[in-house]
Amino acid sequence: MYTMKKVILAIESSCDETSAAVCVDGRIKSNVIATQAIHSKYGGVVPELASRAHQQAIAPVVMEALAVAGVTKNQLTEVAFTQGPGLLGALLVGSSFAKSLALGLGVPLLAVNHMKAHVLAHFIEEPQPSFPFLCLTVSGGHTQIVRVDDYLDMTVLGQTQDDAVGEAFDKCAKIMGIPYPGGPIIDRLAKEGDANRFEFSKTEMPDLDYSFSGIKTSFLYFVQNNTQKDVAFVEKNKNDLSASIQKCLIAMLMEKLVRAAEQEGIHEIAIAGGVSANSELRSTIQGIGAEKGWKVYIPKFEYCTDNAAMIAMTAYYQSLGQDYADMHVSPMPRMKF
């Protein structure tokens, strides 16, 4: 039996992964993820289907997380959940389960910001960045450059004003007839393509903000115009198209990140979020980091996509400051950073 101060169960249900993790005194003991495959045939996440899948998966996932960690529910000292941002129905499943469990056990409740949790995924395992550091958080719904001065002291320096880079990857994939989620498939196809074959118009934004809607439109028109000349254009050039659009999107990300690092005078650089699993992005940031003298930090793949381990880690630091929520707390689909 454990003798410890804090045993936190965390639940993540913001989109299309149902996940539960157990954190014991700041150490992750389990991280169970159930991915929803049903959305692939619809070309994107269907909120109602996501909510139903969460309802079916949440109890088994939580039970497995407890079993893997070797703890019982009666040993839990706190229960945490993702408050937002995310899909309302999906968030409701996780928050309702967490509140019910915390109430039944008579333990405190912790409401976690999903985006801050992506940043703190860097503290699950070694090596860990030193403060202050910059984190480029890239996912299907968000693209942000964050200055991190302490575990819970973060400032957004720049962010997308429309589509996130993950959306841009998936939408460009859909234009090429690639099934959802298309980002990982573009990454794979790009390895066999010529990244310098095609060029696309980049959207210019002031300061450190991003915009990806323009490049998506540029890619759409480019493909449509060439398909009118040759109906097999995409099939003949899918590898080169994938490599070229990927290079363009990553270049847009890196341009602002380099500017932010110079502006803030920071050389500790991290990336987080689902798109940080992209192999070319990882390679590019490490290459630029070597040139610029950065220390670059990239989480393991399992901590890049949505997972409860990052929620548990954030909850742990919140619990140290007794930043608890009451039982009337509500999900916040558009939760700000």
N, C-alpha and C positions, 0 to 999 in steps of 0.2 A: 504493500500500500504506500502511496505517495505521502510524504509530509511536506507540504508546500503552502505558500501564502496565497497564490492566485491560480485558479484553474478556470480558464475561460473557454466556453463553447461559442464559436462564431458561425454565423449563417450568412451566406451570400446568395442572393436570388434576384439580382438587378436586371438580368436579361435572359439568356438562354442556357445558362449553366446553373445547376443546383449544387451548392457546395457547402460542406461543413468542415470545420477544423477545430482542434483542441490545442490551446496554448497553455503550457505549464511554466509559470514564472518566467515568461518571456521567451520560451522555447517551443517551437511548433512540434507537437507530438503526432499529429495526423492531419491530413488534408485530402478529403475525399471529394471528387468532382463527378457529377453525372451530366454529361453533355446531351443536349436535345438534338437528335438527328432529323426530326420531322420537318424542320424549316427548309431543308435543302431543296425540296421540290417546289417551294413557293418563291424561291429567289430572294429570300430575306426572312427575318424573324416576324412571325405572326403573333402579336401580343396575347390574344386569347388562347392560342395553343400553348404558348410559353407558360401562361398562368396555370393551365390545367396540368401540364407536365411537371411543374414545380409542386403542385399539390400531391401528385402521385409519388414523387421522388423524395420529398423532404424528410419524411420519417425514416425511411430506410437509410438515407445518406447520413443523417444525424446518428443513428444507431451504429452504423459502421465506423463513423469518426470516433465515437466514444470507445468502441471495441478496439480499434487499432491503437488508440492512445492508452488503453488499459485503465480507463477511469469509468466510474459509474455516474449517472446523472446526479446522485446525491453528493458527490464530491465537488460538483461545480460551485464556484464562488461567484461567477458572473456569467451572464449570457449577452452576446453581442449580435447585431444584425446590420445589414446594409440599409441605411435610411434613404439614400439616393446618391446621385441621380440614377434614373433607370426607368423601366416600364412600370406604370402604377400597379397593374394587376400582379405582376411578378414580385414587386416590392412588398405588396400586401401579404402575400403568402409567407414570405420570410419574416416580416415584422410580426404578424399575428402568431406564428409559431413561437418566435423568440419571446414575445410578451407573455404568452400562455405558460411557457416553460419557466420563465423567470418568476412569474407570479406563483405558480404551483410550488416552486422550490424555495420561494422567499428570498431570492438573491437579486442583486442590482442588475439593471439593464443598461446596455451601452449601445448608442446609436452612432453608426460610423459613416463618414463621407467616403463614398466609393473611390473618388479620384485621389483623395489624400492617401487612401489605402494602397493604391498603385505605387505611389512614391515610397511608402514605407515597406513595400515588398523587398526593398534593398537591405532591410535589417533582419530578414528571416535567417540568412546564412552569411558566412564570410565569403569574400571580403566585403566590408561595409564602407560607404563613403564617409568622409569627415565633413563636419559643418564649417562654413556654408558650402553647399553644392547646388548645381543646377540639375534639374531633371526634365528631360523632354518626355512628356507623357503622351503616347500616341495609341489610340484605340479606335474602335468602330464608331464611337460617338463623340470623342473628344481629341483635341490636339492642343497641348499647352506647354509653355516653357515656364517652369516653376523654380523660384529661388527658395531653397530650404535652409533656414537658419537654426532650426531645432526640430525635434520629432514632430511637434504640432505647431511650429511657427513657419508658415509657408506663405509665399506671395506669388501670385500669377503675374509674370512679366509680359506675356503675350499669349494669345490663343486664337483659334479659328473663329471667323465671323460668320461662317456658313457650314459647309460640309467638313467633317473630320477627314483626316487622311485615310483612315480605315474605310470610310464610306467611298472615298475616291477610288481606292483599290477595288472594292467590291463592285462599284458601278461600272468601272472600266472593264472589269471581268465580264459583267453581264452583257455589255455591249458586244463583247467578243463571243458570247454564247457559252461562257464558262459558268458552271453551276456555283451556287452559294454554299459556303463562303469562298469567294473568288480570290481573296488576297493571297492565301497560301499557295494556290495553284499558279498564280502569276509569278510568285517567287520561284517556284519549281521550273516553270517554262522559261523564265528569264535566264536561267543558267545555260540554256542551249541557244540563246539569242544574241543578236548584235545590238547593244544598248545605244549605239551611235547611228543606227539606221534611220530612225525617224525623230523629228523634233516637234514639240508641242508648246503652245503659248502658255506662259506662266502668268498668274495673277499677281500683280504687285500690290502690297499692302503697306501702310505706314508703320513705323516703329517695329515692334516684334510680333505683330499679329499676322495671322495666316488667312488665306482664302483658297479653297480647293474647288469651288463650283465652276470657275472659269476653265480650269484644265480639263475637268470632266466634259464640259461642253465642247472644248477644242478637240478632244479625243473622239467624241461622238461624231462631229462633223467630218473629221478626217476619215474615219472609218466609213461613214455613209458615202462620202464623195468617191472614195476609192472602190467601194463595193459596187457603185453604179457603173464603173468602168470594167470591173472584174468581180463577178459574184463570189468567186472563190478567194478573194483577196485576204480575208481574215484567216482562213484555213492555211493558206500558203505562207502567211507571215506572222502566225500567232506567237512564235517564240520571239521574233524581233519586236513585235508590238509590245509584248509583255516586258521585255528587257528595256525598251525605250521609255515606256510610261513609268516603269519602276524607277529608272534613273532620274527622270524628271521630278517625280514626287519626292524622292530622297534628297535631291539637290535643293528643293524648296525648304525641306525641313532643316537641312544642315546650314543653309545660308543664314537663317535667323538664329540658330543655336550658336554658331560661331560669333555672330554679332552680339548676342546676349553675354557670352563668356567674356568677350573683350570689354563690353560695357560694364559688367559687374566685377571684372578682375578676378574671376573664379576659374580654377583649373581642375576642380573635382566635378566630373560630368557623368550623369546617369541617364539611362533611358528606361521607360516602363510602359506598361500597357500591352494589349494584344499585338499591335503592329511591331513592337520591339522584338518579337520572335522572327521577324523577317531577316533572312540571312544576309542579304545585301546591305540592309540598314546597319546591322551589327558590324559587318566588315568595313563599311564606309566610316562609321563613327570611330572605330578603332584606328583606321588609317589616318583620319584627320587628327585624332587625339595624339597619335605618335608625332605628327608634324607640329602640333601646337603645344606639346608638352602637357597634355591633359592626363589625368588618371580617369579611366573610363570604367564604369560599373554597369553590368548588364545582368539581370536576374536569370535564374534557370528558366527554361521554357515553361515549366508548370506554374511558375509564379508570374509569368507575363500575362497570360489570359486571365479571365475572371476566376477568382479562387477565394476560398474562405480563409486561407492562411494569412493573406494580406489584411483581411478584415480583423482577424484575431490579433495580429501584431499591432495594428492601430488601436484596437480596443485595449490592449495591454498598456500602452502609453497613456491612453485616456484614463484608464482605471488608476494609474499611479497618481494622477491629479484629481481623482474622484469626479471626473466629468461624466456623471451618470444621467440617464434620461428617466423621466417618469412614465407611468403606464399609459398616459394620454398622448404620447409622442406619435406622430403620423409619418408615413412615408412621404418623401419629397422628390417626385420625379424630376423636377428641374432644380434640384438642390445646387446652390452655388458653392464654389470652392471655399 
